[in-house]
């Protein structure tokens, strides 16, 4: 086994990057910069088989298929720890440590899946330095030399004692105000990247000192887990028994075994639209653009369109993000309020607050075309070999029209094959399944009719993706 086992943490909704990031498709799976998602970029940073072993991905059941699919797209094999509920980072990291220890790991590298790192060689060099800390009984974290007085990052105060380039951590400190941040920079504090490298048994032992309930829950969640394919479903009762705390609060701010490695790579947590403006390729007026946009007399702004042609005229210091079903326009100074706005929209049951126009499923995706009283039209895209569950609906009927590819349909025990321009009617209560037996993508237009057309009107009888 290679020296370091990566543990990739895939969670959170990324509300501060709405509308690009939403509950159904959070920012780690979205191509924020370039053509790959930050999750895929994270996996590629730990692809050196001489240094890193097979990655472990800790995520929820809602995201496990997306995590598996995006890993497969870049030729990476992963194991997925499926968390039954959110309990913050301490339990996720502890469960990953317990699983890695069971697998015989020497050291674990816990990484966020939604961060930007520029400088892969420098990153791997830092991991080798962290491995030396780990071998000497320490927990290593990566501190980022600050380039400006950021108020949305935590900071690390290093002490004088050293292991190689690593410095003993004197204290973790909370996000400061602007004046305090300036003082922190003058005093040599580092940004806290939130990524850690540690011996798994040491981390569990330290957690047992400070948060025994979390350590016990992590061990029990692995001991009583069940496995299906490359997914390990962690025990729900064990998770429920654990308090929800971040790894910083639960352990890092309390242990005396933490060391910080000053990073030589460029880093951002990509937590806000301002962060994308900071790391993007700006024009002479300080603007960063993406997609079909046209600017006139615009300065120091981030303008992005993932759909409609977007023209912006005569403004400064703004963020404009246009998608097919939602638009954000805001002054950069007010963007910290975006999270609260998204929460209000969610409480108001605005669908676009949490759902993308394209909803991804393990068999492919679907997108609403139109909807009104007693009808809903969707476009289904089914991957080659993909199968929807064998299911029925009690309050709606469906009509499927094949527009591309070959469909195999099971309806009440009868199997039919449909080609382009052919259709089938699925009556209310009919037990049915749609499959793609071909080698190309299957595209189907689905028209639903009935008095209730939401996704929870479903009974699953069989499912190849373990959703029953």
N, C-alpha and C positions, 0 to 999 in steps of 0.2 A: 504494500500500500504506500502511495505517495505520502509525503510528510504532513500535508495540511488538508483537512476535510472542509470544504466550503459549506456554510449554512446560509442559504439565501432567504431573507425574510420578505415575504410577499403579502402585504396587508395594507389596509388604509384606503380611504376613498379619494384623497387628494382634492378636497373641496376648494382649496385656494387656487386651483388651476381649472376650475369650471369655466366654460362648458366642455373643454377638451377632455378633462378628467372627471368621471362620474362614478357613482357606486357600481354600476354594471360594467364599467371599463375604466379602472383607475389608471393613474398616470404611469405606473410602472410598465403597463402593457401598450402604451401609446408611443408612437415615434415622435417624441418631443423635438429631437435634434437628429436629422438624417433619416434614414429609412428603417432603422432598427429601433425597437423599444429599449428603454433603459434596463429592463430585465434581461433582454438578450445581450446587451452590452456588458452587463455584470457577469453573465455566464461566460462570455468570451474572455473576460479578464482572468478567469480562473480555469482556463482551458489547457494550461501547461501541465501535461500529465507527469512530468518529472517532479513537479512541485505540489500539484493539487490532485486529489482523488475525486471520485464521482460526487458531484454536488448533491446536497440534501436541500430541498425546497420546503419551507414551512409556510403554509397558506391555508385558506378556508376552502370548504367544499365548493363555494361559489366560483373560486378562481382556479381550482386544480386542473381543469381541462385546458384553460387558457395557458397556464404555466407549462403543461405538458406539450401542448401544440406549438407554442413559440420556441420551446427548447428543441423540439423535433425539427422545426424549420431551419435551425442553424446547426443541425447534426449533433446535438448534445443530449446525452442520456442522463436523466435525473431520477432521484427517489423523492417522493412527495409525502411529507408529513401533513396530514389533513387535520386541522384544528376544528373541533366541533363548535367552538364559539370564540369570540374575542376576549382575551384576557391580558392584553398588552404584551410588551416585548420580553419581560422577565420570564414568564412561563414558556413562551415560544422558544427562547434561546435555551432555557433549561431543558425542555423536552428534546430539542435538537442535540444538546450536549449528551443527554442520557442515551439517545439513539446512536450517536456517533461513538460513544464509549462502548456500547454493546457491539458495535461494528469493529472495534479495535483501533479507533482513531488515536493518533498521537497528539494532534492539536486540531482545534476547530477555529475557523475564521467566520465570524458572524458578520454578514454584509447586508445592508439595505439594498433593495432591488431598484430603487428609484433615484439613485444618486448619479451624478456625472463625475467621471474621473478621466482626466486627460494626462496621459503618460503611463502607458501600460507597463513599460520596463521599470519605471520608477516605483510603480505600485507593487510589482512583484519583488523588487529589491526591499521595499518596506516590509513585505510579508516575511522575507527571509530574516530580517532583523527581528521581527516579532516572534519568529520561531525560536530564535535564541533566547528571548525573554521567557517564552513558554517552557523551554527545556530547563530553565533555571528556576522554575516554580513561580512564574509571574503571569499576570494578565496584561497583554499589550493592547493599547488603543492607538489610533492614529490621530494626531493633532495637526491641524492645518494652520500654517503661519498666516495670520490675517492680512488681507490687503486693504481693508477699510473697517471702520467701527460698526460692524453689523450688530443690530439689536435683536435679530430673530435667530441667533445661534447661541448655544451654551458655550462656555469657555473652560479651559483646563489650565490650572496653575502648576507648572512643573517645579520640582525641587532640584537640588544639585547632584544627587547620587545618580550614577549612570550604569547601564549595561550596553556597551557599544554606543550607539547613538541614542538609545532610549533613555529617557529621564524619569526618575521616580515622580509619581503624581503626588503633589501636595494637597490639591483639592479640585473638585469639579464645582463650577459656579454657574448660577442660573443666568438666563438671558438678561442682559443689562439694559439700562437706558443709554442714550447716545453719549452722555458725558462720561458715564462709567466705562463704556466700551472703549472710548479714547484712552482712558487711564489703563485699562487692561492691556491694550496694545503697547503702551509705553512701558508697562511692567513685564512684557514678554510672555503674556498668556497666549494660548493657542485656541483656535476654534475646535469644538468637540464634534468630530465627524460621526460619532455614534456607531463606529465599526470596531470590532474587538477580535483578538486572537488569543486563545487560551487552551490549556490542557482541560479536556472535558470534566475529568474527575475533580480537578481543583475548583472549577467554577461551581460544580454541584456541592462540594464541601463548603465553600464560602457562602453559598446561598443557604445551606443548612444552618450555618451560624446565625445569619441575620434574618432570613425568611424561611424557616423550616417548612411551613405549609406549602410554599411554592416548590421547594426541592422535592418534597414528598409527592406532590401532585405530578410533577414532571416524571419522576421514576414510575409512579403508578400508571400514568397515561401511556408510557411505553410498554410496561409489563402487560397491561390489559388491552393493548391495541389489537386490531385485526388488519389483515393485509389482503388487498385485491390488486393483482398486477404489480405496478410499481408504486401504488398508493398505500400508505400506512395510516389507517384511521385511528386517531388517538382517542382514548377512552373518555367519554363524555362526563361520567361521574367524577373522574379524577380532575378534569378541568373545572367543573363546577365548584369543587372544594377549594380551589386556589383563589387567593386575592388577585385583583388586577393591578399590577404595578409595572412601571417601566424598569428596564434593567439599570438605568442610572439611579433611580430612587431605591430600588431593592438592594443593589449591590455596589455599583461603582463608586458612589459617594461615601461608602462605608468601609470598604475593604482597604487594607494596607498593602495589598499585593499588586497594585496597578502601576503600570509604566506607560509613558506616552512617547511615541516615535514621531518626531517632527517630519511631516510628509514632504516629499520632494515632487509630488504630483499635484496637478491643479484639480480642485474639487469644488462641487456645489451640490447642495441637496435638492436643487430645482424645485423648491417649495412654493415659489410664487412666480407670477408673470414677470416681475422685475428681475428674477434670477435668469430667465431666458433672455432678457434684454442685456444682462451683464455678460453672458457667455456667447451670445450670438454674434454674427458677422455684421456689424453696423455700417451703414452708408455714411457719407460725409456730413449728413445732418443728424447723425446719432440714432437713426431708425434701424430697427431689425424687422424684416418682413419675411413672410412665408406664405406661399400660395398666390392665387390670382388677385393681386391688390394694385391699386393705383394711388399714388400720394401726390399732394400738391401743397406746398408750404406747411409741411409737417416736420416736427423736430422732436428728438429724444423720445420716441414712441415705439411700442411693439404692436405691429399690425399683422394679423394672420387670418387667412380664410381657408377653410377646408371644404369649401363648396362654392357659394355665390361670388361672383366678381364684386370686390369691395373697394369703393373709392372713399378716401379720407382727405379732407381739405381744411387747412388753416387751423390746426390745433398743435399743442405741445404737451409733452409729458402724459400721454394717454396710452391705454391698452385697448385695442379693438380685436375681438376674436369672433369671427362669423362662421357658423356651421349651418347645416341644412335645417336644423330644428331649433336653434338657439343662438343668441347673439349677446356678447358682453361688450359694453362700452364703459370705461371708467378712467378717472384720473389716477395716476400712479400713487399719489399721496393717500388716496382713499381705499386702495385695494386691500389693506388688512381687514376691511369690513366685508369682503366677499364671502368668507366662510359663514358669517351670520346671515347674509342674504340667501345663500344656498339653503341653509337650515330653514329659513322662513318659507322658501319656495317648496321645500320638501314637506313641511307641515301643511302647506296649502295644496298638497297632492298634485303639484305640477309634474307631469310625467318626465319632462326633459330635465328636471332637477337631478334625477338619479339614474335615468335610463338613456343610453345612447340611441340614436336613430337605428343603428345596426346593433342587434343583440346577438352575442356569440353564444353558441351551444357546442357541446362536444362533437356533434355530428355536422356542424357548419354554422349557419347564421340565419336570422330572419330580419326583415325590415318592413315596417308599416308603409303601405302605399297610400291608403286612405281609410278613414273610419267615420262612422256616423251612427245615428240611432238604429240599433238592431243589425248593423253590418260592420265588418272590418275586413280590409283587404291587405294581404301581406305577400312579400316575395320571400320564398324559402330558397336557400342555397345549401345543398347537401354535398358534402365531400365524397369523393370516390370511396366506396366501401362503407359510407356512413349509414347509420340506421337510427331513426327515431324510435322511441320506446313503443311497445305495444300498449295502446291506450284507448280510452274512451272519454267522451264529454257528455255531461248530462243536460247542458242548457244551450248547446249550439250544434249546428250542422256545418259541414264544410264541403266546398267544391274545389278540387284540385285540377289545374291545367298545366301540363308540362310545356315549358317554353324552350328548354334545352336539355339534352341528355336523355337518359333512359331511367324510368322509375319502375320499381317493383312495389306493388301495393298489396298488403294483406287486409282484407275486410271480412270480418266474421268467418274466418277460416279459409276463405277463397283467395288465391293468389292471382294477381293480374299484372301484366307488363304493359306500360304505357310509353309511347314515343312522343316526339314533338307534335304539338297541336292536339293531342288526345287528352281526355279528361275523365274524372270519376267523381261521383257524389258520395259523401260520407254522411249517412243519416245520424241524427242525434242518438247517442247511446251505442252506435256501432263500434265494435272493437277493431282497431285498425293500426296499421304501421306503414310508414313510408321508408323506402330503402333506395340507395343508389348502387346498383350492381356494376355500373360501368367504370371506365377509366377517366372520364371527364366530369367536370362539375355538373350536378343536376340542378336546374333552375325551375321552380314551380311557383305559379301564382295561386295563392289560397284565398278564397272568399268565404268568410264565416258569416253565418246568420243566426240570430237567436236573441234572447233577452239578457244574456250575460256573456261577455266576450273577453274576460280577463284570463291570464295564464294559469290561475289556480283552479280553473274548472277542468281538472284532469285527474283520471285514475290510471296509474301505471300498473301493468300486469307483468311485463318483462322489460328489462333494460340492460343492454350490453355495457353500459357505463356505470353500473352499480348505483343507480338513483332510486331503485325500488326499496 
